[in-house]
């Protein structure tokens, strides 16, 4: 990668050397007299709609934009972001609402806006370009490319004018325009080099299978980077990365390593104490800007709520510590209250900004709290939540006191305090009257799959039937309303489902359905998961090198067909696919899934070996596959009290590397046998609930004694 960074930077130097900034163009756009809405006004994405009244002549990604660029022989100015991105808002207000910037873009470029959450493959391709050319990335992502979608300039946020040694659009855009006119050959040389790099990046030959040593190496890296005082790993900013914590909890289970569990639970407890948690309205903010989990980046993402809730649920399942259960329940309270559509699907996110200020909705003065709670009790509340007159939230740039406070806990001593809960409710009701941050109300298939999985798992572990109801309703909605009748679609908003689904949509929704099967034992969910996985193999599988592409073979062709297994903010589609396939091998007995799982692992083995901590969900799937995994079948009458007791007790135990199937003798149907033929010989003994436990390709003797069954499961 370093070599291609150098190529990209060399190109920029060649293009920009000797160029001088042109005089700022006069405005030709008057918001009060001219066109008030651009083409983005016809889109559904809240992010695109935020830019619909910009003076920039924006196009959505599509055929019209590229044909116009070819017709006029102009480069494409591509801007990628998402609705809750703070610096995307800054760049819009500073630059894209500015008439002079708009004139530079409108006169010499075709400008395209992309919502990365709707078009993740496009985002991934061009983010790879940015990382290769500049050594970094992030959003807003800024790309300049040819009308053939070939990039030659990349960056992230750019100010309007040069500032602090950083070039602004007033300098960059005229330089690129000049290069397009007079140095086209240099541009095309750079384009060719970038394309070669991307092709090699996405067509690596298969490597070796994983090993136990690789799992241990990932653990060692986490151990070396662990913050003993505040939890979390490595330096600030700190991200929750709950799949890393789940990996550590599974590592503890597999290798009886208490340190791994302690790292995970310490991190979860410190996160819950900190300002990254919304103590008034619940749910987690995106990440912490400091090592203390104190000052958050205030946006709230659906995928964070789902994955973090999974981690807290699993921590409770292992430890029985009620603070983990309480936190998971509060996350779901937030999601079901604020992020659930009437149709059953889940909204995507809530912004960090309100009234033009990041975090304004969530921050309090001491006086505001006193006015709500009264002088007597506010003193106790303020002590518990570290509220001060001068404010605990200091100005980010100057460090000066702001008189503003982020509620956060010193410890858990007040947990379960009824008076404290009453005070929280009062503050919540007052806060509800404030101007709310923007809610991104599009419903995304992949993120909904994550939340379905989280709710289904928690419904059993926390014994909350309402979670199961919500998960089932969301699954029904997604499968019937975010699809074209045959295949999934990506997004639903305002009654309209659209956009090609990506790998993550299929993998994550299948995950949710598999969790729903084990929570309900409704055969339809196992059948639907299999259907989605089969389509995923048909449309996304890389026949040459193994693994799954992000986009299907029916999707728009980009400059490269990209493929990744990196577990970033959320697990990758490839990692989740491996976990699904490992489970399906054991559920159905179909070893084709095992072969595909191994080929996927081998496709990314080089990357995983290089940085194992970046691929923890795939490593977790490998642990599931190799570390004492079990297939459990319970045969019995679903109406029978003893059968229900067997099901409840076996589900209650923490055995993460298991699949659980239920063969219902009521009605004597063979629906499970149709999907899992290996269960055809497994029957009830003497009319009693009977448990079959298999591990390492060998089965224990069937038993109708619950304690014996538990000993088989736990050995």
C-alpha positions as CSV (number, residue, x, y, z in Angstrom):
1,X,0.0,0.0,0.0
2,X,2.8,2.4,0.8
3,X,4.0,2.3,-2.8
4,X,0.6,3.3,-4.1
5,X,0.3,6.1,-1.5
6,X,3.5,7.4,-3.0
7,X,2.1,7.1,-6.5
8,X,-1.0,9.1,-5.6
9,X,0.9,11.8,-3.8
10,X,3.4,12.0,-6.6
11,X,0.6,12.6,-9.0
12,X,-0.8,15.4,-6.9
13,X,2.6,17.0,-6.8
14,X,3.0,16.8,-10.6
15,X,-0.4,18.2,-11.2
16,X,-0.3,21.0,-8.7
17,X,3.3,22.1,-8.9
18,X,3.7,25.5,-10.5
19,X,-0.1,26.1,-10.3
20,X,-1.4,29.2,-8.7
21,X,-4.8,29.7,-7.2
22,X,-7.2,31.4,-9.5
23,X,-9.4,34.3,-8.6
24,X,-12.5,33.3,-6.8
25,X,-15.4,33.1,-9.3
26,X,-18.3,35.4,-9.0
27,X,-21.5,33.9,-7.9
28,X,-24.0,33.0,-10.6
29,X,-26.5,31.4,-8.3
30,X,-29.0,33.4,-6.2
31,X,-31.0,31.2,-3.8
32,X,-33.7,33.8,-3.7
33,X,-34.1,34.2,-7.5
34,X,-32.8,31.0,-8.9
35,X,-33.6,27.3,-8.7
36,X,-34.2,26.5,-5.0
37,X,-34.0,22.7,-5.3
38,X,-31.6,20.5,-7.2
39,X,-32.0,16.9,-8.4
40,X,-31.5,15.5,-4.9
41,X,-35.0,16.7,-4.0
42,X,-36.4,13.6,-5.7
43,X,-34.4,11.2,-3.6
44,X,-35.4,9.2,-0.5
45,X,-32.1,9.3,1.4
46,X,-32.2,11.8,4.3
47,X,-28.6,12.5,3.6
48,X,-29.2,13.4,0.0
49,X,-32.2,15.5,0.9
50,X,-30.1,17.5,3.3
51,X,-28.3,18.8,0.2
52,X,-31.3,19.2,-2.0
53,X,-31.3,23.0,-1.6
54,X,-27.6,23.5,-2.1
55,X,-26.6,25.8,-5.0
56,X,-24.3,22.9,-6.2
57,X,-26.0,21.2,-9.1
58,X,-25.9,17.8,-7.5
59,X,-26.7,14.6,-9.2
60,X,-27.5,11.3,-7.4
61,X,-25.3,8.4,-8.5
62,X,-26.7,7.1,-11.7
63,X,-26.6,7.0,-15.5
64,X,-27.7,10.6,-16.1
65,X,-24.7,12.0,-14.2
66,X,-22.1,9.9,-16.1
67,X,-23.6,10.5,-19.5
68,X,-23.6,14.3,-18.8
69,X,-19.9,14.1,-17.8
70,X,-19.0,12.3,-21.0
71,X,-21.0,14.7,-23.1
72,X,-19.3,17.8,-21.5
73,X,-15.9,16.1,-21.0
74,X,-15.9,17.0,-17.3
75,X,-14.4,15.2,-14.3
76,X,-16.8,13.9,-11.6
77,X,-16.7,15.5,-8.2
78,X,-17.9,12.7,-5.9
79,X,-18.9,13.5,-2.3
80,X,-19.8,10.5,-0.1
81,X,-21.2,10.8,3.5
82,X,-24.1,9.9,5.7
83,X,-26.8,11.8,7.5
84,X,-25.4,11.8,11.0
85,X,-21.8,12.6,9.9
86,X,-20.7,15.8,11.8
87,X,-18.0,16.9,9.4
88,X,-20.3,16.2,6.4
89,X,-22.6,18.9,7.9
90,X,-19.6,21.2,8.4
91,X,-18.5,20.8,4.8
92,X,-22.0,21.3,3.5
93,X,-22.6,24.5,5.5
94,X,-19.1,25.9,4.8
95,X,-18.7,24.9,1.1
96,X,-21.7,23.4,-0.6
97,X,-24.0,26.2,0.6
98,X,-21.6,28.7,-0.7
99,X,-22.4,30.3,-4.1
100,X,-18.7,30.7,-5.1
101,X,-17.8,27.1,-4.4
102,X,-21.0,26.1,-6.2
103,X,-19.9,28.1,-9.3
104,X,-16.5,26.4,-9.4
105,X,-18.2,23.0,-9.2
106,X,-21.1,23.8,-11.6
107,X,-18.8,25.3,-14.2
108,X,-16.2,22.6,-14.4
109,X,-17.4,19.4,-12.8
110,X,-20.4,17.0,-12.7
111,X,-21.1,16.7,-8.9
112,X,-22.5,13.5,-7.4
113,X,-23.7,12.9,-3.9
114,X,-23.8,9.4,-2.4
115,X,-25.2,8.1,0.9
116,X,-22.6,5.5,1.9
117,X,-25.3,3.6,3.9
118,X,-27.4,3.1,0.8
119,X,-24.5,2.4,-1.6
120,X,-21.8,0.6,0.5
121,X,-20.0,-1.0,-2.4
122,X,-19.4,2.4,-4.0
123,X,-18.2,3.8,-0.7
124,X,-15.9,0.9,-0.1
125,X,-14.3,1.1,-3.5
126,X,-13.5,4.8,-3.3
127,X,-12.5,4.7,0.4
128,X,-9.9,2.1,-0.6
129,X,-8.7,4.6,-3.2
130,X,-8.5,7.3,-0.6
131,X,-6.5,5.1,1.8
132,X,-4.2,4.1,-0.9
133,X,-3.5,7.6,-2.2
134,X,-3.4,9.5,1.1
135,X,-2.7,6.9,3.8
136,X,-6.0,7.7,5.6
137,X,-9.8,8.0,5.1
138,X,-13.1,9.0,6.6
139,X,-16.2,10.9,5.9
140,X,-17.0,13.1,4.1
141,X,-15.1,11.3,1.4
142,X,-14.1,13.4,-1.5
143,X,-13.1,11.8,-4.8
144,X,-12.5,13.3,-8.3
145,X,-12.7,10.8,-11.1
146,X,-13.1,10.5,-14.9
147,X,-16.6,10.0,-16.5
148,X,-15.6,6.3,-16.6
149,X,-15.6,6.2,-12.7
150,X,-11.8,6.1,-12.6
151,X,-10.4,8.1,-9.6
152,X,-7.4,10.3,-9.7
153,X,-7.8,12.6,-6.7
154,X,-8.9,11.6,-3.1
155,X,-9.3,13.2,0.3
156,X,-11.8,13.7,3.1
157,X,-12.9,17.0,4.5
158,X,-11.7,20.1,2.8
159,X,-12.5,23.7,4.0
160,X,-13.7,26.3,1.7
161,X,-10.5,28.2,1.8
162,X,-7.0,27.1,2.9
163,X,-6.7,26.9,6.7
164,X,-4.0,25.7,9.0
165,X,-1.8,24.3,6.2
166,X,-4.8,22.5,4.7
167,X,-5.7,23.4,1.1
168,X,-9.3,24.5,0.5
169,X,-11.7,24.0,-2.3
170,X,-10.9,27.5,-3.7
171,X,-7.3,26.2,-4.3
172,X,-8.0,22.6,-5.1
173,X,-10.8,22.8,-7.6
174,X,-9.1,25.3,-10.1
175,X,-5.9,23.1,-9.9
176,X,-7.9,20.0,-10.8
177,X,-9.7,21.9,-13.6
178,X,-6.3,23.0,-15.0
179,X,-4.9,19.5,-14.8
180,X,-7.9,18.0,-16.5
181,X,-7.4,20.4,-19.4
182,X,-3.6,20.5,-19.7
183,X,-2.2,17.4,-17.9
184,X,-4.7,14.7,-18.9
185,X,-2.0,12.2,-19.6
186,X,-0.6,12.5,-16.1
187,X,-4.1,11.9,-14.8
188,X,-4.6,8.8,-16.9
189,X,-1.2,7.4,-15.8
190,X,-2.3,7.8,-12.2
191,X,-5.7,6.2,-13.0
192,X,-4.0,3.1,-14.4
193,X,-1.8,2.7,-11.3
194,X,-4.8,3.0,-9.0
195,X,-6.8,0.5,-11.0
196,X,-3.9,-2.0,-10.9
197,X,-3.7,-1.7,-7.2
198,X,-7.4,-2.2,-6.6
199,X,-7.5,-5.2,-8.9
200,X,-4.6,-6.8,-6.9
201,X,-6.3,-5.9,-3.6
202,X,-9.5,-7.6,-4.5
203,X,-8.2,-10.7,-6.3
204,X,-5.7,-12.2,-3.8
205,X,-5.3,-16.0,-4.2
206,X,-6.5,-18.2,-1.4
207,X,-4.1,-18.8,1.5
208,X,-4.1,-21.3,4.4
209,X,-6.8,-22.1,6.9
210,X,-6.7,-20.5,10.3
211,X,-5.0,-22.0,13.3
212,X,-5.5,-21.9,17.1
213,X,-2.3,-19.9,17.2
214,X,-3.9,-17.1,15.2
215,X,-6.8,-16.9,17.7
216,X,-4.3,-16.6,20.6
217,X,-2.3,-14.0,18.7
218,X,-5.4,-11.9,18.5
219,X,-6.0,-12.3,22.2
220,X,-2.4,-11.3,22.9
221,X,-2.7,-8.1,20.9
222,X,-5.8,-7.1,22.8
223,X,-4.0,-8.0,26.1
224,X,-1.1,-5.8,25.2
225,X,-3.3,-2.9,24.2
226,X,-5.8,-3.1,27.1
227,X,-6.4,0.0,29.2
228,X,-6.3,-1.4,32.7
229,X,-7.8,1.6,34.3
230,X,-10.7,2.5,32.0
231,X,-11.1,-0.5,29.8
232,X,-11.1,-0.5,26.0
233,X,-8.1,-0.9,23.8
234,X,-5.2,1.1,22.5
235,X,-5.4,4.9,22.3
236,X,-8.3,7.4,22.1
237,X,-10.6,7.8,20.4
238,X,-12.2,4.6,21.8
239,X,-14.9,2.7,19.8
240,X,-17.1,0.2,21.5
241,X,-16.3,-2.5,18.8
242,X,-18.6,-5.0,20.6
243,X,-17.6,-7.9,18.2
244,X,-14.1,-7.6,19.8
245,X,-15.6,-8.0,23.3
246,X,-17.7,-11.0,22.1
247,X,-14.5,-12.5,20.7
248,X,-12.9,-12.2,24.1
249,X,-15.9,-13.7,25.9
250,X,-15.8,-16.6,23.5
251,X,-12.0,-16.9,24.0
252,X,-12.7,-17.1,27.7
253,X,-15.2,-19.9,27.1
254,X,-12.9,-21.9,24.8
255,X,-9.7,-21.6,26.7
256,X,-10.8,-20.9,30.2
257,X,-8.9,-17.6,30.2
258,X,-10.3,-15.4,32.9
259,X,-8.2,-12.4,31.8
260,X,-10.1,-12.3,28.5
261,X,-13.4,-12.2,30.3
262,X,-12.2,-9.5,32.7
263,X,-11.1,-7.3,29.8
264,X,-14.5,-7.6,28.1
265,X,-16.5,-7.0,31.3
266,X,-14.3,-4.2,32.5
267,X,-14.8,-2.4,29.2
268,X,-18.5,-2.9,29.2
269,X,-18.8,-1.5,32.8
270,X,-16.7,1.5,32.1
271,X,-18.7,2.2,28.9
272,X,-21.9,2.1,30.9
273,X,-20.5,4.6,33.5
274,X,-19.2,7.1,30.9
275,X,-20.7,9.8,28.8
276,X,-20.8,7.6,25.8
277,X,-23.9,6.2,27.3
278,X,-27.1,8.3,27.3
279,X,-28.0,8.1,31.0
280,X,-31.2,10.1,30.5
281,X,-32.7,8.5,27.3
282,X,-30.6,5.4,27.0
283,X,-28.7,4.0,24.1
284,X,-25.0,4.4,23.2
285,X,-23.4,7.3,21.2
286,X,-21.0,6.4,18.4
287,X,-17.6,6.6,20.2
288,X,-15.6,8.3,22.9
289,X,-13.1,11.0,22.0
290,X,-11.1,10.3,25.1
291,X,-9.8,7.2,27.0
292,X,-12.3,7.7,29.8
293,X,-15.4,7.0,27.7
294,X,-16.5,10.5,28.8
295,X,-16.9,12.8,25.8
296,X,-18.8,11.1,23.0
297,X,-19.3,11.8,19.4
298,X,-23.1,12.1,20.0
299,X,-24.6,10.4,17.0
300,X,-26.5,7.2,17.7
301,X,-26.4,4.4,15.1
302,X,-28.8,1.4,15.0
303,X,-26.0,-1.0,14.3
304,X,-24.2,0.1,17.5
305,X,-27.3,-0.5,19.6
306,X,-27.7,-4.0,18.1
307,X,-24.1,-5.1,18.5
308,X,-23.5,-3.5,21.9
309,X,-26.8,-5.0,23.2
310,X,-25.5,-8.4,22.0
311,X,-22.3,-7.9,24.0
312,X,-24.1,-6.9,27.2
313,X,-26.6,-9.8,26.8
314,X,-23.7,-12.2,26.5
315,X,-21.8,-10.7,29.5
316,X,-25.0,-11.2,31.6
317,X,-25.4,-14.8,30.3
318,X,-21.8,-15.6,31.5
319,X,-21.7,-13.6,34.7
320,X,-25.2,-13.1,35.9
321,X,-24.3,-9.5,36.8
322,X,-27.5,-7.6,36.7
323,X,-25.9,-4.3,35.4
324,X,-25.3,-6.0,32.1
325,X,-28.9,-7.2,31.8
326,X,-30.1,-3.7,32.8
327,X,-28.0,-2.0,30.2
328,X,-29.2,-4.3,27.4
329,X,-32.8,-3.7,28.5
330,X,-32.3,0.0,28.4
331,X,-30.8,-0.1,24.9
332,X,-33.8,-2.0,23.7
333,X,-36.1,0.5,25.5
334,X,-34.5,3.3,23.5
335,X,-34.7,1.3,20.2
336,X,-38.3,0.3,20.6
337,X,-39.3,3.8,21.8
338,X,-37.4,6.0,19.4
339,X,-36.1,3.9,16.5
340,X,-39.0,1.6,15.5
341,X,-41.3,2.4,12.7
342,X,-45.0,1.5,12.9
343,X,-44.5,-1.1,10.2
344,X,-42.0,-2.9,12.4
345,X,-38.7,-2.0,10.9
346,X,-36.0,0.0,12.7
347,X,-34.7,3.4,11.7
348,X,-31.0,3.9,10.9
349,X,-29.7,6.7,13.2
350,X,-30.0,9.9,15.1
351,X,-27.7,12.8,14.4
352,X,-25.1,14.3,16.7
353,X,-26.1,17.8,15.9
354,X,-29.2,19.9,16.8
355,X,-29.7,23.6,16.2
356,X,-26.3,23.5,14.5
357,X,-24.4,22.3,17.6
358,X,-23.0,18.9,18.2
359,X,-24.4,17.4,21.4
360,X,-26.7,20.3,22.3
361,X,-29.7,18.0,22.8
362,X,-27.8,15.9,25.4
363,X,-26.0,18.5,27.5
364,X,-27.2,20.2,30.7
365,X,-26.3,23.1,32.9
366,X,-26.5,22.7,36.6
367,X,-29.2,25.3,36.8
368,X,-31.4,23.4,34.3
369,X,-31.2,20.3,36.4
370,X,-32.0,22.2,39.6
371,X,-35.0,23.8,38.0
372,X,-36.4,20.3,37.0
373,X,-35.5,18.4,40.1
374,X,-35.6,21.0,42.8
375,X,-32.8,22.2,45.0
376,X,-32.9,19.4,47.5
377,X,-32.7,16.3,45.3
378,X,-30.7,18.0,42.5
379,X,-27.7,18.1,44.8
380,X,-27.7,14.3,45.2
381,X,-28.4,13.8,41.5
382,X,-25.6,16.1,40.5
383,X,-23.2,14.3,42.8
384,X,-24.1,10.9,41.3
385,X,-23.8,12.1,37.7
386,X,-20.8,14.5,38.2
387,X,-22.7,17.7,37.3
388,X,-20.9,20.9,38.3
389,X,-21.6,24.7,38.1
390,X,-18.5,25.2,35.9
391,X,-19.4,22.2,33.8
392,X,-17.6,19.0,33.2
393,X,-17.7,19.4,29.3
394,X,-14.9,21.7,28.3
395,X,-14.4,23.4,24.9
396,X,-12.7,20.9,22.6
397,X,-10.2,23.4,21.1
398,X,-9.5,25.7,24.0
399,X,-10.1,23.5,27.0
400,X,-12.1,26.3,28.7
401,X,-15.1,25.8,31.0
402,X,-18.4,25.8,29.3
403,X,-20.9,25.5,32.2
404,X,-22.3,22.5,30.3
405,X,-22.4,18.9,31.6
406,X,-22.5,15.4,30.2
407,X,-24.2,13.2,32.8
408,X,-21.9,10.2,33.7
409,X,-21.6,8.0,36.7
410,X,-18.7,7.7,39.2
411,X,-19.8,4.1,40.2
412,X,-22.8,1.8,40.3
413,X,-23.7,2.5,44.0
414,X,-27.0,4.3,42.9
415,X,-28.1,1.4,40.7
416,X,-31.7,0.4,41.4
417,X,-32.5,3.7,43.2
418,X,-36.2,4.4,42.6
419,X,-35.8,8.1,43.4
420,X,-33.0,8.3,40.9
421,X,-35.1,6.7,38.2
422,X,-37.9,9.2,38.9
423,X,-35.5,12.0,38.5
424,X,-34.2,10.5,35.2
425,X,-37.8,10.4,33.9
426,X,-38.4,14.0,34.8
427,X,-35.3,15.1,32.9
428,X,-36.1,12.9,30.0
429,X,-39.6,14.5,29.7
430,X,-38.1,18.0,29.8
431,X,-35.4,17.0,27.2
432,X,-38.1,15.7,24.9
433,X,-39.4,19.3,24.5
434,X,-36.0,20.4,23.1
435,X,-35.4,20.4,19.4
436,X,-34.4,16.9,18.5
437,X,-31.4,15.9,16.3
438,X,-32.3,14.7,12.9
439,X,-33.6,11.1,12.7
440,X,-32.4,9.2,9.7
441,X,-35.6,7.3,9.2
442,X,-34.6,5.1,6.3
443,X,-34.9,1.4,7.1
444,X,-31.8,-0.6,6.0
445,X,-32.0,-4.4,5.5
446,X,-28.6,-5.2,6.9
447,X,-28.8,-3.1,10.1
448,X,-32.3,-4.5,10.7
449,X,-30.9,-8.0,10.5
450,X,-28.5,-7.1,13.3
451,X,-31.2,-5.7,15.5
452,X,-33.4,-8.8,14.8
453,X,-30.5,-11.0,15.9
454,X,-29.9,-8.9,19.1
455,X,-33.6,-8.9,20.1
456,X,-34.0,-12.6,19.4
457,X,-31.0,-13.6,21.5
458,X,-32.0,-11.2,24.3
459,X,-35.6,-12.5,24.4
460,X,-34.3,-15.8,25.6
461,X,-31.4,-14.8,27.8
462,X,-33.3,-11.9,29.5
463,X,-36.7,-13.7,29.3
464,X,-38.4,-10.8,27.6
465,X,-41.2,-11.9,25.2
466,X,-41.7,-8.4,23.9
467,X,-38.3,-8.5,22.3
468,X,-39.2,-11.6,20.4
469,X,-42.4,-10.0,19.2
470,X,-40.5,-7.0,17.9
471,X,-37.9,-9.2,16.2
472,X,-40.5,-11.3,14.5
473,X,-42.5,-8.2,13.3
474,X,-39.3,-6.7,11.9
475,X,-38.3,-9.9,10.1
476,X,-41.8,-10.2,8.6
477,X,-41.6,-6.5,7.4
478,X,-38.1,-6.8,5.9
479,X,-38.8,-10.0,4.0
480,X,-42.0,-8.8,2.5
481,X,-41.6,-5.1,2.2
482,X,-37.9,-4.6,1.5
483,X,-37.8,-7.1,-1.4
484,X,-38.8,-7.4,-5.0
485,X,-40.6,-10.7,-4.3
486,X,-37.5,-12.7,-5.2
487,X,-34.5,-10.9,-3.8
488,X,-33.9,-8.5,-1.0
489,X,-33.6,-4.8,-1.6
490,X,-31.4,-2.4,0.4
491,X,-33.6,0.4,1.7
492,X,-37.2,1.3,2.6
493,X,-38.5,4.8,3.2
494,X,-41.9,6.5,2.9
495,X,-43.5,3.3,1.6
496,X,-40.9,2.8,-1.1
497,X,-38.3,-0.1,-1.2
498,X,-35.4,0.4,-3.6
499,X,-31.7,-0.2,-4.4
500,X,-29.9,-3.4,-5.0
501,X,-29.1,-5.4,-1.8
502,X,-25.5,-6.0,-0.9
503,X,-23.7,-8.9,0.8
504,X,-24.3,-7.5,4.2
505,X,-28.1,-7.4,3.6
506,X,-28.2,-11.1,3.0
507,X,-25.7,-12.2,5.6
508,X,-27.0,-10.0,8.4
509,X,-30.7,-10.8,7.7
510,X,-29.9,-14.6,7.6
511,X,-28.1,-14.1,11.0
512,X,-31.3,-12.6,12.4
513,X,-33.4,-15.4,11.0
514,X,-31.1,-18.1,12.5
515,X,-31.3,-16.4,15.9
516,X,-35.1,-16.2,15.5
517,X,-35.2,-20.0,14.7
518,X,-33.4,-20.8,17.9
519,X,-35.6,-18.5,19.9
520,X,-38.9,-19.8,18.5
521,X,-38.1,-23.1,16.8
522,X,-40.4,-21.9,14.0
523,X,-39.2,-23.8,10.9
524,X,-40.0,-21.0,8.6
525,X,-37.1,-18.9,10.0
526,X,-34.6,-21.7,9.3
527,X,-36.1,-22.1,5.8
528,X,-35.9,-18.4,5.1
529,X,-32.3,-18.2,6.3
530,X,-31.4,-21.0,4.0
531,X,-33.1,-19.3,1.1
532,X,-31.2,-16.1,1.7
533,X,-27.9,-17.9,2.0
534,X,-28.4,-19.8,-1.2
535,X,-29.1,-16.5,-3.1
536,X,-26.1,-15.0,-1.5
537,X,-23.9,-17.8,-2.8
538,X,-25.5,-17.6,-6.3
539,X,-25.1,-13.8,-6.6
540,X,-22.0,-12.8,-4.5
541,X,-19.6,-15.8,-4.5
542,X,-16.1,-15.4,-5.9
543,X,-15.6,-18.6,-7.9
544,X,-12.0,-17.9,-8.5
545,X,-10.5,-17.0,-5.2
546,X,-13.3,-17.7,-2.7
547,X,-15.2,-15.4,-0.4
548,X,-18.1,-13.1,-1.2
549,X,-18.1,-9.8,-3.2
550,X,-19.8,-6.8,-1.7
551,X,-22.0,-6.3,-4.7
552,X,-23.9,-9.0,-6.6
553,X,-23.2,-10.1,-10.1
554,X,-26.4,-8.3,-11.1
555,X,-25.4,-5.0,-9.7
556,X,-23.8,-2.0,-11.4
557,X,-20.3,-2.7,-12.6
558,X,-17.7,-0.5,-10.9
559,X,-14.0,-0.1,-11.7
560,X,-13.4,-3.2,-9.5
561,X,-15.6,-5.7,-7.8
562,X,-14.6,-5.3,-4.2
563,X,-14.4,-7.8,-1.5
564,X,-13.5,-7.4,2.2
565,X,-13.6,-9.3,5.5
566,X,-12.5,-6.4,7.8
567,X,-14.6,-6.1,10.9
568,X,-14.8,-2.4,11.4
569,X,-17.6,-0.5,13.1
570,X,-19.7,-3.6,12.5
571,X,-18.7,-7.1,11.4
572,X,-18.1,-7.7,7.7
573,X,-20.6,-9.5,5.6
574,X,-17.9,-12.2,4.9
575,X,-17.4,-12.7,8.7
576,X,-21.1,-13.1,9.3
577,X,-21.4,-15.3,6.3
578,X,-18.8,-17.7,7.8
579,X,-20.6,-17.8,11.1
580,X,-23.9,-18.5,9.3
581,X,-22.3,-21.3,7.3
582,X,-20.7,-22.9,10.3
583,X,-24.1,-22.9,12.0
584,X,-25.9,-24.2,9.0
585,X,-23.4,-27.1,8.6
586,X,-24.4,-28.3,12.0
587,X,-28.1,-27.5,11.8
588,X,-28.7,-29.1,8.4
589,X,-25.9,-31.7,8.1
590,X,-25.0,-30.2,4.7
591,X,-21.2,-30.1,4.5
592,X,-21.3,-27.9,1.4
593,X,-21.7,-25.0,3.9
594,X,-18.5,-26.1,5.7
595,X,-16.6,-26.2,2.4
596,X,-17.7,-22.7,1.5
597,X,-16.9,-21.4,5.0
598,X,-13.3,-22.8,4.8
599,X,-12.9,-21.3,1.3
600,X,-14.0,-17.9,2.6
601,X,-11.6,-18.1,5.5
602,X,-8.7,-19.1,3.2
603,X,-9.6,-16.2,0.9
604,X,-8.8,-13.7,3.6
605,X,-6.2,-15.6,5.6
606,X,-3.3,-13.3,4.5
607,X,-5.2,-10.2,5.8
608,X,-6.2,-11.9,9.0
609,X,-2.7,-13.2,9.7
610,X,-1.4,-9.7,9.3
611,X,-3.8,-8.0,11.7
612,X,-5.9,-10.6,13.5
613,X,-7.6,-8.0,15.8
614,X,-9.2,-6.5,12.7
615,X,-11.1,-9.8,12.0
616,X,-12.5,-10.9,15.3
617,X,-16.0,-12.0,14.2
618,X,-14.4,-14.3,11.6
619,X,-12.1,-15.6,14.3
620,X,-15.1,-16.1,16.5
621,X,-16.8,-18.1,13.8
622,X,-13.6,-20.2,13.5
623,X,-13.7,-20.8,17.3
624,X,-17.3,-21.9,17.0
625,X,-16.3,-24.4,14.3
626,X,-13.3,-25.9,16.1
627,X,-13.6,-25.4,19.8
628,X,-15.9,-28.1,21.2
629,X,-19.0,-27.1,19.2
630,X,-22.2,-29.1,19.8
631,X,-25.3,-30.0,17.9
632,X,-28.3,-30.4,20.3
633,X,-31.7,-31.8,19.3
634,X,-34.6,-31.9,21.7
635,X,-37.5,-34.2,20.7
636,X,-40.8,-33.8,22.5
637,X,-44.3,-32.5,22.5
638,X,-44.3,-28.7,22.5
639,X,-47.5,-28.8,24.6
640,X,-45.9,-30.9,27.3
641,X,-44.8,-29.2,30.5
642,X,-41.6,-31.3,30.8
643,X,-40.7,-30.6,27.2
644,X,-41.0,-26.9,28.0
645,X,-38.8,-27.3,31.1
646,X,-36.1,-29.1,29.0
647,X,-36.2,-26.3,26.4
648,X,-36.0,-23.5,29.0
649,X,-33.2,-25.1,31.1
650,X,-31.0,-26.0,28.1
651,X,-31.4,-22.5,26.6
652,X,-30.6,-20.9,30.0
653,X,-27.0,-22.3,30.1
654,X,-24.2,-20.4,28.5
655,X,-22.9,-22.6,25.7
656,X,-22.1,-20.2,22.8
657,X,-20.7,-22.9,20.5
658,X,-23.9,-24.8,20.1
659,X,-26.8,-25.1,17.7
660,X,-30.1,-26.0,19.2
661,X,-32.9,-27.7,17.2
662,X,-36.4,-28.8,18.3
663,X,-38.3,-31.7,16.8
664,X,-41.9,-31.3,17.8
665,X,-43.8,-34.5,18.0
666,X,-47.1,-32.7,18.3
667,X,-48.8,-33.3,14.9
668,X,-46.0,-35.6,13.8
669,X,-45.0,-33.4,10.9
670,X,-41.6,-33.8,9.4
671,X,-40.8,-30.1,8.6
672,X,-37.4,-30.2,10.5
673,X,-36.4,-33.4,8.8
674,X,-36.9,-31.8,5.4
675,X,-34.3,-29.2,6.2
676,X,-32.1,-31.4,8.4
677,X,-32.4,-34.9,7.2
678,X,-29.9,-36.2,9.9
679,X,-32.7,-35.6,12.5
680,X,-35.0,-38.2,10.9
681,X,-33.7,-41.0,13.1
682,X,-34.0,-39.0,16.3
683,X,-37.2,-39.8,18.1
684,X,-38.7,-39.5,21.6
685,X,-38.0,-42.4,23.9
686,X,-41.1,-43.7,25.7
687,X,-43.0,-40.6,24.9
688,X,-40.7,-38.5,27.1
689,X,-38.7,-35.4,26.0
690,X,-35.4,-36.7,24.7
691,X,-32.1,-34.9,24.2
692,X,-29.5,-35.8,21.5
693,X,-26.1,-34.2,22.0
694,X,-23.4,-34.5,19.4
695,X,-19.9,-33.1,19.3
696,X,-16.8,-33.7,17.1
697,X,-18.8,-35.8,14.7
698,X,-19.9,-38.2,17.4
699,X,-23.1,-38.4,19.3
700,X,-23.8,-39.2,22.9
701,X,-26.4,-41.7,23.9
702,X,-29.9,-40.1,23.8
703,X,-31.3,-39.3,27.2
704,X,-34.5,-38.3,28.8
705,X,-32.7,-37.2,32.0
706,X,-32.2,-33.5,32.0
707,X,-29.2,-33.5,34.3
708,X,-27.5,-36.1,32.1
709,X,-28.2,-34.0,29.0
710,X,-26.7,-30.9,30.7
711,X,-23.6,-32.9,31.6
712,X,-23.1,-33.8,28.0
713,X,-23.6,-30.2,26.9
714,X,-21.2,-28.8,29.5
715,X,-18.4,-31.4,29.2
